[in-house]
Amino acid sequence: MPRSLSRMAVMLGTVLVASVTTGRGDASDAQIRIVINGVDVTGLTAQKFEGCTVVFDDEGNLDITAPGYTIKKVEPTEGAPQDPASSPGLTQKHYYFWTENQNGSMVGDEYSLIVNGKVIKQFQSSNDQTVEDITPHLKPGTNQVVITAVKKDGYKGGSDENYFKIVIGEGNEENSKAVIEKTLHKFTRKASESEPGQSAYTLKAK
């Protein structure tokens, strides 16, 4: 007798695809497990992932890191059409973190980007401009994003003219480039600021 249906939705940009597995048993029954971005997708079929890192463990299980992809398991209502675009709770937007600066090395900050209580990136005001997709770290609905800043040892002070800005925005990927459609939050630190700083933002992923 076939087992209950399960669905796996996979997102890259605005392209949503789904796969249905039946009669294969639960993932825990399989001899070899396949995990993508921390989600067990054993039994997933008819999908293609690009730009991935694949690791085999000692038992032959696969652990795949696929930047830019968000994997969500959705349990459909019995008898519902298997249309991934109609599935609730799927993230259809990309969310980006990027930086801008004017003599950022003079600001003398060290930063942590924290999403839902987990540090996902640490960087410094002296770093080159960064653009990064943070969508894989988000969940559908409300997310808490916190940016902390502390001065590096040996900071000697500076002027308001030198700054380092951190921006969070919403957009999509086109031709392998991030296209920002909407700025959601900004956090600016000036070289004249000597105290630690923090900025919090509630991001509602769509």
N, C-alpha and C positions, 0 to 999 in steps of 0.2 A: 504493500500500500504506500503510495507516495507520501513523503513527509510534507509538512506545511510549507507554503511558499515563503521565500525570503528574497529581498531585493537589495542590490548594491548600487548606489548612485555615485557616479564619478564626475567631478567638475574640473574643467580647465577653461578659464575665461567664461564665456556664456554658453559653451557647448556642454550639454548634459547627456549622458548615456546611462543605460541601465542594463543589468543582466539578471536573469532569473534562473535559479537552480532548483530542481525538483528531484526527489527520489535518491539523492546522494548522501543523505544523512547529515547530521550536524558537522560543523567544522572540526569539532573535537574527535569525531570518528575517523577522520582522514589520516592516512599514514604520513603524508607530507603537508605541512601547513605553509600558507603563503600570507605574508603580512605586508601591507603597503601603508606607509606613514602611520604605523602603529595600529592599524585596523586589520583584523583577520578577514581576508577575502578568499579563503580557500573555496574552490569551486567556481570562482568568477570566470566567465567566458566572454569571448568576442570583444576584447578590449585591447587598446594599444597605448603604451606609455612611452614617452620619449624623454631623453636627458635624465635617466635614472641611475642610481647606484644599487647594485644587487649583491647581497651577501648570503652565502650558504653557511649554515651552522654545521656542527659536527653530525647532526642527525639528518642532514639534507633538507631542512626547512629553509624557506626563502624569506629574507627580510629586505624589502625594497624601499628605498627612499626616493620619492618622486616629487621634487620641488615644483610648486605651482599647481599641484593637484590637491583637491580636497575630497576625501572619501567619507561618505555618510551611509550608514545602514538605515533603510527605511522599511518598516513592516507594513505592507499594504493591507487595506481592508479587503476581506474575502470577496471576490467577484469584481473588485475594482479594476479598471483598465490599467495595463502596464505601461503607462505613459510617464516617463521621467519628468517631463516638463510640468506635469500636474501634481507631482509629489510635493507635499508640504514640507517646510523646513529645510529646503535646499538653498545653499548660498549661491547666488547668481552674480554677485559683484565681486570684484577684487579690491582689496584694501592694501594700501601702500604706506610705507614709512620712508621718508627721505630727509636729507639735510641740506642746509644752505649756510654759508658762512662768509664773513669778512674778517680775514686774518684770524681764523678759528684757533690757531695755535696759541694766540695771545690770551684766549679766554681761560685756558688751563683747567678745563673740566674733564671729569670722567663720568660717563652716563651708563644707566641700566634701563632697558626697555622691558617692562613687565606686563604680561598679558594674562589675566585671570589668575594672578598670584604666582606665575612662573616667569623667571628671567629668560627671555628669548634672545637677547642681544646685549652685548656690552661694547662700548666704543668710546672714543675720545674726541674732543673738539679739534684736535690736530689732524684727525683723519680726513681723507679726501671725501668729496661729496658721495653720499650713499643713497641708492634707491633700492628698496627691498619689498617684496610681496609678503605681507604678514597674514594673508588669508588662511594658510594652513594651521595657524595657531588660534583661529577664531571659531566660535560655535554660532549656529543660527540664533539670532536674538541678541540679548544684552551681554556685552563683554566689558570688563573693566581693564582699561589701559593706563598704566602709570609710568611716568618717566622721572627718574631721580638723577640729580647732578651733585657731585662733590668736587671740590678743588683738589688738584694733584699736589703732591708734596713739592715744596719749593715755589709755589705760586707767589708772584711778586706784585700782583695788581695790574690794572690796565685802564683803558678809557672806554666810554660808551660807544665809541666809533667801531670797536671790534666786537663782533658778536658771533654766536653759533645758534642756528635755528633748526628745530626739529618739527617736521610737519607730518600729519597723518591725513590721508585722503582716500577718496573712492574713485575707482576707474576701471579700466580694462586693459588687456594686453593686445596690441596690434603690431604685427610684423616684429615680434620679439621685443617690443618696446612698451613700457608702461605709459598709458595715456590717462592722465588725471582729469576726471570730470568734475570733481567737487572736493574742495578743501574742508576737512572736518575739524581739525584741531592744530594749534601751533603752540610751541614752547620755545621762547627765546631767552638765551643767557648772554649777558654782556660781560666784557672783560673786567668791568668795574665792580661786578658782584662778587663778594668774597665769601658769602655764606652758602651752605648747601641749599639746594632748591629741589622742588618736586612739583609735578603737574599731573593731574588725574583727569581722565576723560571716559565717559560711558559711551561705548561704540555699539550701535545696534546694527548687526550684520544682517543683510537681506538675502 
